[in-house]
């Protein structure tokens, strides 16, 4: 399966969620993406977007200066 890392650090709400939606749409179903974001609202916005789009949030890891989301693209 394909895995892509998307670096949205430094972008402000709502850009990390919007750009994640666009990037996930071009990946094949079942593939995973690692999304990096510094915006504090991304921990709410990205999982919410995934729920609306049918993607699975496999993990959210808090780093010192950003959050890392592991997302599996839905069908």
C-alpha positions, 0 to 999 in steps of 0.5 A, spaced: 500 500 500 502 507 498 503 511 504 504 519 503 507 524 508 503 531 507 507 537 511 502 542 513 506 545 518 505 553 519 498 553 516 493 556 519 485 553 520 482 551 516 488 550 511 490 543 514 484 540 514 482 542 507 489 541 504 488 534 507 481 533 504 484 534 497 490 530 498 486 524 500 482 524 495 487 523 490 490 517 493 488 510 492 483 507 497 486 503 503 492 507 502 495 511 508 497 518 509 501 521 515 499 529 516 503 533 520 500 540 522 502 545 527 495 549 528 492 547 534 485 546 531 487 541 527 486 536 532 479 537 531 478 539 524 482 533 521 479 528 525 472 531 523 473 532 516 475 524 516 469 522 519 465 526 514 469 523 508 469 516 510 477 516 512 479 512 518 484 516 523 489 510 525 493 515 530 494 522 532 501 523 535 503 529 539 510 532 538 513 538 541 511 542 536 506 539 531 501 533 531 502 527 526 496 524 524 496 517 521 490 517 516 487 511 512 483 513 506 476 510 505 473 507 499 
